[in-house]
């Protein structure tokens, strides 16, 4: 029997617009929250938490599958071209995770009313998590595509490895330094009154205090740990044509 609270089930409900919480806060297309933390710092849990608080829908890397037209916009951003951020986020009230976290400066300029949340975790545990999930999936996908002669359509994700990590993610010390430098740049750039440095294991209180909203009665969502990520993407890989 399927687990209705699993990562896959929650993700499916969110994509279908069925995983809702408090009444929506503010109009669509005007970001209220910008997540500046790298992937694997609790961004999926934060996405679910924000949506529970009415600050949703919340953009996340997983949203790319349902928005194929966004690939072109993200490629333009990578190439330094001007991007219509309001168009990209027309159906959202928040954004977290890659690739949006890399553009927190541009997003805070486009949405000056937004608050910024920097999700963080221990650097070594972050590296292990990325290596065992996203980077492992990239390696499996590359091998699969090499066997079929096809090219990945998800070039924005490949450029995380080639550009953000300069093709050196397997160099643990280098990748951790990139992670730490990014976090420090966020701290140095975003005004303190608009920034929350946040660990998702802190739960609702600091998040709700920052957003000035009531604390929900329901438990804080804990989604997409390493095993859940592996299970979800193993199933996806097995069902590829």
Secondary structure, 3 states (H helix, E strand, C coil): CCCCCCHHHHHHHHHCCCCCCCCCCCCCCCCCEEECCCCCCCHHHHHHHHHHCCCCCEECHHHHHHCCCHHHHHHHHHCCCCCCHHHHCCCCCEECCCCHHHHHHHHHHHCCCCEEEEECCCHHHHHHHHHHCHHHHHHHHHHHHHHHCCCCCCHHHHHHHHHHCCCCCCCHHHHHHHHHHHHHHHHHHCCHHHEEEECHHHCHHHHHHHHCCCCCCCCCCCCCCHHHHHHHHHHHHHCCC
